[in-house]
Amino acid sequence: MQRSLTVVVLASALGLLSSRGAAQGVPAGPVPSKPPATRTPGVKPLAAPAEAPKKPDDRLSDEAELARVVSLYEAGKYADCSNEIERLLDPLGKAPLKQAGIVENARVYWAACLIGAGQPDAAEAPLRAAIHENPTMKPPDSLVFPQPVVQRFLKVRDSLVNEIRAAEQARIKQAQAEALLREQALERDRSRMRALEKLAQQESVVVRNRRVLSFIPFGVGQIQNRQETLGYTLMVTEAALIGVSLASVIVQSRLAVEADNLRRQGKSVEEADVNATQRGWGTARIITFWTFSGVALGGILQAQLEYEPEYRETRPRALPPELRTPTPQPKKPSSSVSYAPYFDSTGGGLNVVGRF
């Protein structure tokens, strides 16, 4: 009975295998056995080709690398943990840590691994580097790290108090210097803007002179040549001289007319006094006239010699619209009027309330 049961099980297994082979396109029937490999005497069989080494995975993130190191620390593999962290913190390594917070935590774990490996003095180097990078760094969490790590951190920080203060003072001075440079740059920008605004409010105009005006006395040519002081001096001097000369003519004329009137009326006239007065005013007229002529000719000659065909002068002008600073307009008070009718026992009316 046992032998028949075994035969039935073998037949069922062969039927199942043949059905699977038919479904996969493999012809049913017995599978031919692989011929044994021939072996040449004295020749060792070739080893099977080794599989190609797998390409290493891409670098993990900083968080993942730190988590891997922490797992080594928690497993008590302090030497391996220290070596891995040293590799990750090496700036010349293949894949150093980059994030500042991760680097700081890695240095604390490195110190903890060194202390766990029995190298407490070597643990001061990573703690010192971490404190230099972050002078306000807080002590390690006592719930995560053992007390020796916290005590070593406090010891290193106390030894670096003076260095931290000096670094902080240097940082403050640098910040003050940068603030001063920024303020100076802003002041230069403001000065440049004021200069540009002042320049924009001016325009250069070329004024052409006329030579014919240089032949006019009374300092006209000098004023045209932008010699105002000399021009106004000549104007006043020549006006005074010609005024005295004209006054002399008028006085002489009136004296002659009065003397003739007296003679016609039969009154005596002091001819000597009249003649002396006439000669005095005549002398004044002649002197002032010729002086006026000399001054006028000298002024005309000087204006011709120093004649300038054109001048460039600056005139004020309004700023362009794009450079004008908008002036806030005062808000006009809002006005409103409200009204409401009313009725009472005496009659009715309309209440009007206005705000202006």
C-alpha positions in Angstrom: 0.0 0.0 0.0 2.8 2.4 0.8 4.6 1.7 -2.5 1.4 2.4 -4.5 0.8 5.7 -2.6 4.3 6.8 -3.5 3.8 6.0 -7.2 0.6 8.0 -7.2 2.3 11.1 -5.6 5.2 10.9 -8.2 2.7 10.7 -11.0 0.8 13.7 -9.7 4.1 15.7 -9.4 5.1 14.8 -13.0 1.7 15.8 -14.3 1.9 19.1 -12.6 5.4 19.8 -14.0 4.3 18.9 -17.5 1.3 21.2 -17.3 3.5 24.1 -16.2 6.0 23.4 -19.0 3.2 23.4 -21.6 1.8 26.6 -20.2 5.3 28.2 -20.6 5.9 26.9 -24.1 8.3 24.1 -22.9 7.6 20.7 -24.5 6.4 18.1 -22.1 8.5 15.1 -21.4 11.6 14.2 -19.5 14.2 16.9 -19.2 17.5 16.0 -20.7 20.2 15.8 -18.1 23.2 18.1 -18.4 26.2 16.3 -19.7 29.0 16.1 -17.2 31.8 18.6 -17.8 34.9 17.1 -19.2 38.0 17.7 -17.2 41.5 17.8 -18.7 44.1 16.1 -16.5 46.5 18.5 -14.9 44.4 21.6 -15.7 42.4 23.1 -12.9 38.8 23.9 -13.7 38.1 27.6 -14.4 36.4 29.3 -11.5 33.0 30.8 -12.1 33.3 34.5 -13.1 32.9 36.7 -10.1 30.0 39.0 -10.1 30.8 42.7 -10.9 31.1 44.8 -7.7 28.0 46.7 -7.0 28.1 50.4 -7.6 28.1 52.2 -4.2 24.9 54.0 -3.4 24.8 57.7 -3.6 25.7 59.7 -0.6 23.1 59.9 2.2 21.9 63.2 3.4 23.5 64.9 6.4 20.6 63.9 8.6 20.9 60.3 7.5 24.6 60.2 8.0 24.3 61.7 11.5 21.5 59.1 12.3 23.9 56.3 11.2 26.6 57.6 13.4 24.2 58.0 16.4 23.2 54.4 15.9 26.9 53.4 16.3 27.2 55.5 19.4 24.1 54.0 20.9 25.3 50.5 20.1 28.5 51.2 22.1 30.8 51.0 19.0 32.7 54.1 20.1 35.8 53.5 18.0 33.8 53.0 14.8 31.6 56.0 15.7 34.7 58.2 16.1 36.2 57.0 12.8 33.0 57.6 10.9 32.5 61.1 12.4 36.2 62.0 11.7 35.7 61.0 8.1 32.4 63.0 7.8 33.9 66.1 9.3 37.0 66.0 7.1 36.6 69.0 4.7 38.9 67.3 2.2 36.9 64.0 2.3 34.7 62.6 -0.4 31.4 63.5 1.3 31.8 65.9 4.2 28.9 67.2 6.2 27.7 70.6 5.1 24.8 71.8 7.3 26.0 73.9 10.2 23.6 72.4 12.7 24.4 68.8 11.7 28.2 69.6 11.9 27.7 71.0 15.4 25.8 67.9 16.6 28.3 65.6 14.9 31.2 67.3 16.8 29.4 66.7 20.2 28.8 63.0 19.3 32.5 62.8 18.3 33.5 64.0 21.7 31.1 61.6 23.3 32.6 58.7 21.3 36.1 59.7 22.2 35.2 59.9 25.9 33.5 56.5 25.6 36.6 55.1 23.9 38.7 56.2 26.8 40.2 59.4 25.2 38.8 62.3 27.2 41.6 64.6 26.4 41.1 64.2 22.6 37.5 65.0 23.1 38.3 68.7 23.7 39.3 69.3 20.1 35.9 68.8 18.5 34.2 70.6 21.4 36.6 73.5 21.0 35.9 73.7 17.2 32.1 73.6 17.9 32.3 76.5 20.4 34.5 78.5 18.0 31.9 78.1 15.3 29.0 79.0 17.7 30.2 81.0 20.8 26.6 81.0 22.1 26.3 77.2 21.9 24.3 75.6 24.7 25.7 72.6 26.7 24.7 69.2 25.4 21.4 67.7 26.6 22.0 65.7 29.8 19.2 63.4 28.9 21.0 62.4 25.7 24.7 62.5 26.7 26.3 61.3 29.9 27.6 63.6 32.5 31.3 63.4 31.5 30.4 64.9 28.1 28.5 67.8 29.6 31.3 68.4 32.1 34.0 68.3 29.4 32.0 70.8 27.3 31.7 73.2 30.3 35.4 72.9 31.0 36.3 73.7 27.4 33.8 76.6 27.2 35.3 78.1 30.5 38.7 77.9 29.0 37.5 79.7 25.9 35.7 82.6 27.7 38.4 85.1 26.8 38.6 83.9 23.2 34.9 84.0 22.9 34.8 87.6 24.3 37.5 88.7 21.9 35.8 87.1 19.0 32.5 88.7 20.0 34.2 92.1 20.3 35.8 91.6 16.9 32.5 90.7 15.5 30.9 93.8 17.0 33.6 96.0 15.6 33.3 94.4 12.2 29.5 94.9 12.3 30.0 98.6 13.3 32.6 99.1 10.5 30.2 97.5 8.0 27.3 99.7 9.3 29.6 102.8 9.0 30.5 101.8 5.5 26.8 101.4 4.6 26.0 104.7 6.1 28.8 106.4 4.2 27.6 104.7 1.0 24.0 105.9 1.7 25.3 109.5 2.4 27.3 109.4 -0.9 24.1 108.3 -2.7 22.1 111.0 -1.1 24.8 113.6 -2.0 24.8 112.3 -5.5 21.0 112.5 -5.7 21.1 116.1 -4.4 23.8 117.0 -6.9 21.8 115.4 -9.7 18.6 117.2 -8.6 20.5 120.5 -8.5 21.9 119.9 -11.9 18.5 119.0 -13.3 17.2 122.3 -12.0 19.7 124.2 -14.2 20.1 124.6 -17.9 23.0 125.9 -19.9 22.1 128.6 -22.5 24.4 130.2 -25.1 23.8 134.0 -25.4 25.1 135.7 -28.5 26.3 139.3 -28.2 25.9 142.0 -30.8 28.8 144.1 -31.7 26.7 147.2 -32.5 25.9 147.5 -28.8 29.6 148.0 -28.1 29.5 151.4 -29.8 27.0 152.7 -27.3 28.4 154.8 -24.5 27.3 154.7 -20.8 28.9 151.3 -20.3 26.5 149.3 -22.5 29.4 147.4 -24.2 30.9 146.6 -20.8 27.6 145.3 -19.4 27.2 143.1 -22.6 30.7 141.7 -22.0 29.7 140.7 -18.5 31.9 143.5 -16.9 29.1 144.9 -14.8 31.2 146.9 -12.3 33.1 148.8 -15.0 29.9 149.2 -17.0 27.9 150.7 -14.2 30.9 152.9 -13.2 31.1 154.3 -16.8 27.3 154.8 -16.8 27.3 156.9 -13.7 30.4 158.9 -14.6 29.2 159.7 -18.1 25.7 160.5 -17.0 27.1 162.9 -14.4 29.4 164.6 -16.9 26.8 165.0 -19.5 24.4 166.2 -16.8 26.8 169.0 -15.7 27.4 170.0 -19.3 23.7 170.3 -20.1 23.2 172.2 -16.8 25.9 174.6 -17.8 24.2 175.3 -21.1 20.8 175.8 -19.4 22.3 178.2 -16.8 24.1 180.2 -19.5 20.9 180.5 -21.5 18.9 181.6 -18.5 21.5 184.2 -17.5 21.6 185.6 -21.0 17.8 185.8 -21.1 17.5 187.6 -17.7 20.2 190.1 -18.7 18.4 190.9 -21.9 15.1 191.4 -20.0 16.8 193.8 -17.6 18.3 195.8 -20.4 14.9 196.1 -22.2 13.3 197.3 -19.0 16.0 200.0 -18.7 17.5 198.6 -15.6 21.2 198.6 -14.9 23.0 195.3 -15.4 26.4 194.5 -13.9 28.0 193.4 -17.1 31.2 192.3 -15.4 29.4 189.9 -13.1 27.2 188.6 -15.9 30.2 188.0 -18.1 32.2 186.3 -15.2 29.3 184.0 -14.5 28.9 183.2 -18.2 32.6 182.4 -18.5 32.5 180.2 -15.4 29.6 178.1 -16.6 31.0 178.1 -20.1 34.3 176.7 -18.8 32.4 174.0 -16.8 30.4 173.1 -19.9 33.5 172.7 -22.0 35.4 170.7 -19.5 32.5 168.3 -18.7 31.7 167.9 -22.4 35.2 167.0 -23.4 35.7 164.8 -20.4 32.4 163.0 -21.2 33.6 162.6 -24.8 37.0 161.2 -23.7 35.4 158.8 -21.2 32.8 157.7 -23.7 35.3 157.1 -26.4 37.6 155.2 -24.0 34.6 153.0 -22.9 33.7 152.3 -26.5 37.3 151.4 -27.4 37.6 149.1 -24.3 34.3 147.4 -25.2 35.5 146.7 -28.7 38.9 145.4 -27.6 37.3 142.9 -25.1 34.3 142.0 -27.2 33.0 138.4 -26.7 30.8 137.0 -29.4 28.9 134.7 -27.1 28.6 133.7 -23.5 27.3 130.5 -21.9 25.2 131.1 -18.8 23.2 128.9 -16.5 19.5 129.5 -15.9 17.2 127.8 -13.4 14.4 125.6 -14.8 11.7 123.4 -13.3 12.4 119.7 -12.6 11.1 117.2 -15.1 7.9 115.4 -14.0 9.7 112.1 -13.4 12.1 113.7 -10.9 9.6 115.8 -9.0 8.9 114.7 -5.5 5.1 114.4 -5.1 3.8 116.7 -2.5 1.0 115.4 -0.4 -2.2 117.3 -1.0 -4.3 118.2 2.0 -7.4 116.2 2.3 -10.5 118.2 1.7 -13.1 117.9 4.4 -16.0 115.8 3.3 -19.3 117.5 3.2 -22.6 115.9 3.7 -26.2 117.0 4.1 -29.0 114.9 5.7 -32.6 115.7 6.2 -35.6 114.1 7.8 -39.2 115.1 8.0 -41.0 115.2 11.3 -44.6 115.5 12.5 -46.1 116.4 15.8 -49.3 117.7 17.4 -48.5 121.3 16.2 -47.8 120.3 12.6 -44.7 119.1 10.8 -41.5 120.2 9.3 -38.1 119.2 7.8 -34.9 118.8 9.8 -31.8 119.6 7.7 -28.3 118.8 9.1 -25.2 119.7 7.0 -21.5 119.4 7.5 -19.1 121.4 5.3 
